[in-house]
Amino acid sequence: MHCTRKLNDTIHWVGGSDRRLALFENLFPIPRGVSYNSYLIMDEKTALIDTVDSSISRQFLENIYHVLDGRPLDFLIVNHMEPDHCAGIEELLYRFPGLKIVGNTKTLTLIRQFYDMDLDGRTLIVAENDVLPLGSHTLRFYFAPMVHWPEVMMTYEESEKILFSADAFGSFGALNGNLFDDELDFDRDWIADARRYYSNIVGKYGPQVQAAMKKLSGLEIAMICPLHGPVWRSNIPYLLDKYTHWSKYEPEEKAVAIFYASMYGDTENAVNIFAGALAESGVKNISVYDVSSTHVSTLIAEVFRCSHLVLASPTYNNGIYPAMLNFLHDMKALNVQNRTVALIENGSWAPASGKLMRALLDEMKQMQVLDPVVTLKSALKEDSAAQLAELKDSLLQSLAE
Ligand code: FEO
């Protein structure tokens, strides 16, 4: 049985959600599931914007056939060739003999890499700014390379002013019946997953996101239809503001997030004392994460949110504790920059993690490390407590700037 929603009288959401998948990209936990959005435009010609992941292909086909109501599918616009959106291409080519695939040259290269299907006479290659008239609707194509794959393009429907934005402006999270941003409390229920989605999947490509936003800035946009998560039609400025901060690596909030690793609880104890001292000095909404038990994608999302980071790590095999090292490598890989960082190291005989964490932060852009770097020798003692108090004052001063 079909499960669709109408964007308006002629454009339909024909995607679906997967609440069974544990790890998106076999990497990111998605306890709230994920949606794969696809949109079908009914006009003199019919056009489908992207397909879906193979996990929901049966639902997807039922949705398409219901909306088409006996008509053929004329065009499939492929905005993005990652398999969570392109799994249905071959099946649709078999089912609709007149169907043409619309994409750019890079799209076609990727299709041929992923599939062995015969595409002779079945493709329409478009260039930047090309248009495809469907009748009363007209599609215009804007390329958004490396947001976050090279072939990515966005499709703008000119008569209804709808932007089909590919992965951009998407979020983890299954759709629970509500499709539009004004049907749900995004800031309460969705923003953490949207931030985690952006920061981990698109985060590395901030300059490319900026370029795409600049390119689209002259367009009047009534609706943004991403490939995952809710459709935006009411509070688009809220979303654009988030994307501006994230893509410029500007923190959303002046806030402190503490990330610690602790083998036997002594580094954790120092962190708790530090957080309490900050709170007594008036700092609110402090976040504390154990990097061993918190998925690194959540840690990364918090880095994108917060202005001030505290990293506390034991020394392990003369290096940084593995979970903290992995977190720092991920920060660098995702192009994290422009944060203020306080460091706490621990080492029972040769503490080195502070120096090593600083060296990794120095490889990132505009990361300011506060003085002093606190050194614990096994556990917090009077001398290290004094350093911790100094570090608290540095952090408070920086927060006040
Ligand atoms: Fe949702 Fe880049 O695929």
Residues whose N, C-alpha, C, O or C-beta is under 5 A from the ligand:
A	BS01	FEO	E82 D84 D167
